[in-house]
Amino acid sequence: MKNVIITGANSGLGFETAKKIAKDQEFRVILACRNAEKAEAARNAIAKETGNENVGFMILDTSLLSSVRAFAENYIAKYGTVDVLINNAGISSMRDSGTTAEGFEVVFATNYLGHFLLTQLLLPRLSANGRVINVTSDMHNPPGGIEWKGVEYLAHEAMDDRKRYSYSKLCAIYLTHKLDEMLKEKGSAITVNSFNPGFMATTNFSGGHADKMRALAVKTTMPERYGELETSSDALAQIATQAQFSGISGAYFDRSTNTKKSSELSYSKENQEELWKKSLAYCGLDGAGE
């Protein structure tokens, strides 16, 4: 049986993707969520609909490195190995602000840094043909673009920056590119990719059904940014599990199983290196894995 971890899987994209993957009894799906009550309800709903009793949940708050470490330790003790890691959990800069108890800007910590540490801790436990998928956003390149201001700024000074969500999703792509490069250098068959689900109006993250006017505006004026939950979750499930994607790594999947180039800024080697080194330091790590 193959083990799949999906962070932020009690609703939206994570939930729908977990449900699709769980339809195949070959997979054990672990919902990694910060709210136990919501996670248990999601777990029960998925198990009931799919008939797969190998659906579980574990507590994980990606905004806190201490929670990430506890999750990784508990997961390894219980399951040992990982076949697929989907780094999906995320928060919006429109509704969340401030710093975490550990001193990091909360969007940067939740959307990026926690997933960086989780990936590092689980990397030695990934199967030989394991897959890592970082859920990003086309907003890594927002209208008008963004200017790289350095990792220290993003981690500690960006509390009032309206584009901090965009920065966090750019960081997710940097993680994909840097980790892909390192794995290839080692001759590893582990793949790591980025996935953009698009703006999905039906999820809680995007405001749900209460924000129909905004959804219509995006769908009409920026169709290249609009995504359907059903389509995106189906694509993500396929990329995570199907054989034809086993040899693809370092790619940016755009709201489907099709790939395209991400923003020009997302290919900056200098920024990738800065982010990687600073992230290791923030997490108290000396190198890939621990």
DOLUM-817761 format. One record per residue (C-alpha): x, z, y; residue in one letter. Coordinates in steps of 0.05 Angstrom, whole numbers, plus 5000, padded with zeros to 4 digits. Example, Ala and Ser with C-alpha at 12.3 -4.5 7.8 and 13.67 -1.06 7.14 Angstrom:
524651564910a
527351434979s
***
This chain:
500050005000m
502549815069k
502350315127n
499950095196v
500450545257i
496250365318i
496950805380t
490750895424g
486250665367a
479851065379n
476750535425s
477549835453g
482949365428l
486249885383g
479650075349f
477449355337e
484349165311t
484549765265a
477649585237k
479748865223k
486149075188i
482649615147a
478049085117k
483848915072d
484649485023q
492149335019e
493049695084f
492950435102r
491450485177v
493551095218i
490051185284l
495051525331a
490751845386c
491052415435r
483852645427n
482452915357a
474852895363e
474752165385k
480051975333a
476052295276e
469751935298a
473451275300a
476551405233r
469851555202n
466650935233a
472150485208i
472150775137a
464550715133k
464449985156e
470349735116t
469850175054g
477250335062n
478351075054e
485651005069n
484351065144v
487151685176g
488651965244f
494252365274m
495052675342i
499552305391l
499952335466d
504851795487t
505452095557s
509452675528l
516052575491l
514953245456s
508452975427s
511852335405v
517252735369r
512153175334a
508052565313f
514152205284a
516352825246e
509452945217n
508352215201y
514952135164i
513752775125a
506852525103k
507751775094y
515151635095g
515250905114t
512050435165v
510449705155d
507049555221v
507549925287l
502749705342i
504450035409n
497749965442n
495950615478a
495550545553g
492650805618i
490850475683s
494250605750s
487350545781m
485051195750r
491351575730d
496751825775s
501952375782g
507552615738t
507652885667t
509653585648a
516453285631e
517352995700g
515952255690f
511051805727e
504951835681v
503551085674v
510850935659f
511051505608a
504551335574t
504950585571n
512350495560y
517051095551l
513051435497g
512750785458h
520150675467f
521651355436l
516451255381l
519650595363t
526550895361q
524551475317l
520751035268l
525650445267l
529750735209p
523150815170r
520750105180l
520449685117s
525349115108a
520148625135n
516849105182g
513448895247r
513249205316v
508148945366i
508149175438n
501549075473v
503048835543t
498948485596s
499147855638d
499248345695m
506648435681h
506647855729n
501048015777p
498547555832p
504047555884g
509147775833g
513348405832i
520448595851e
524649005804w
526349665838k
530449995784g
528750455727v
529751105765e
524450875815y
519450705760l
520651345721a
520651845778h
518651545846e
512951045834a
507051525836m
503951175896d
505950465877d
499750055862r
503749605816k
506250145770r
501649895714y
504849205721s
511749515718y
509949895655s
507649265621k
513948895643l
517949455611c
514249345546a
516648615546i
523648835562y
523349295501l
521048705458t
526748255481h
532248775477k
530149045409l
529248335382d
536248165404e
539248775371m
535448675305l
537647955301k
544848155313e
544348625253k
541248085210g
534848485203s
528348165181a
524348655223i
520448285277t
518448525346v
513548155391n
509348245454s
501848135455f
497548015517n
490148145502p
487947915572g
483048265618f
477448505573m
471348745611a
467949055551t
473149595540t
473250285573n
480150125599f
477549555642s
471349925666g
466649725610g
459849405621h
459049775688a
464049285719d
460548625705k
461648335774m
469148445769r
469248145699a
465447535722l
470147445781a
476247465735v
473147005684k
471146495737t
477046505784t
482646695737m
480846445667p
488246465648e
487747235653r
481047345619y
480747575547g
475147695497e
475648335456l
473447995392e
478347425399t
484247855421s
483248385367s
482647855314d
489147535337a
492848195340l
490548375270a
493047705244q
499847755278i
500648455249a
498948285177t
498947555159q
504747225123a
505446625171q
507747095227f
513147445186s
518747015214g
516747025288i
520447515332s
521747595407g
515347215424a
509847325475y
502947195444f
497747035496d
490647265479r
491146905413s
496046715358t
499146225406n
505646385442t
508046215511k
513546425560k
512547075596s
514647135669s
521546925693e
523047655712l
521547885641s
527747515615y
532747885660s
538348125615k
540848585670e
534148935676n
533248975601q
540049315594e
538749805650e
531949995622l
534750075551w
540450525572k
536150955618k
530751015566s
535751265514l
538151775564a
531152005583y
529552095509c
536052445493g
538351895445l
545251605436d
543250945403g
537850575366a
534451075320g
536251805317e
***
